[in-house]
Amino acid sequence: MSSRGIAFDYSSPAELFLSRRRGRHTEYRRFATAAEAISHAVGELSTRRSLSAWMLVGDERFNKDEINRLYDDDDYPLRTPLSPERGGAE
């Protein structure tokens, strides 16, 4: 259990869907681990290349807010320094 009360296996395979425009193009990618999918989603969302994201891990679906919470969790294994947009120092 993480410090935020999230029970999540970052090593599980994941499917990620990124939407660039409403009703238009949706990008689909499979990742060996959910941690890699989360990293990719956060990068895409922070650069505004994508408007929305959702991730499927097993039978569980996570929206972009939930993906960001998983990324911000202390248990997230691919931690990198925060960018200014995500609250880090410039």
N, C-alpha and C positions, 0 to 999 in steps of 0.2 A: 504494500500500500504506500502510495506516495505521500509527501507532505501535504498535498492538497486533497487527499482522500480519493485519488483516482487509482483504481486497480487496472493497469494497462500493461500489455506485453509489447514493448517496442520492437521485439525481434520477430513478431508475426508478419507474414506476407501481407501486403496491402495493395489496394487498387485506388487510384487517385483520379478524380475528374475535375478539370479546371474549365471554367466557362469564361470566355473572353467577352462576349456580348450577349445580352439577353436573347434567348431563342436562336442564337446563331451557332457558332462553332464551339464544340466541347472537346477538349483534349483528354484522352484516356491514356493512362500509363500504369503499368504494374511494377511494383518494387519488391525486392527480396525482403525488406524489412519496413515496418511502419515508420521507424525513425527516419529512414531515407525519404519516404513519401512526405512526411511532415516537413522535413528540411526543404524539399523541393517546393511544396505548397507555400510555405512561409516566404520563401524567396520570390516566388511568382507573385504572391499577393502584395508583398512590400514594394515591389517595383511597379505595381499597378498594371502589369501585363495581363493579369486575370482579374475579373470582377468577383468571382465566386469560386468556391472549391468545396468538394466533399470527398470523404475518404471512406472506403469500405474495408473493414478488417474482420474477416470471418463473416458473421451475420450482423455485425454492428456498423452503423453508419454514423459518421461524424461530420458536422458542418464546419464552416470556416472558423467560427468562434471556438468550437471545441478543439479544432486542430491547433489554434493559437494557444489555448490553455494547455494542451499536451506539450507543445513546444516550450512553454514557459515553466513547466513543472520541473522541480529539482531532479527528478529521475530521468529526464530526457538525456539519452546517452551521447548525442552529437552536439553538445553545447559549444557554441562559438560566442565571442564577444558580441554584445548587442550593438546594433547599428543605432545612429541617432534617432531614426524613425521608431525604433522599438524601445527607446528609453536609455540608450547607452550614451557615453560621453563622446564628444566630437574629437 
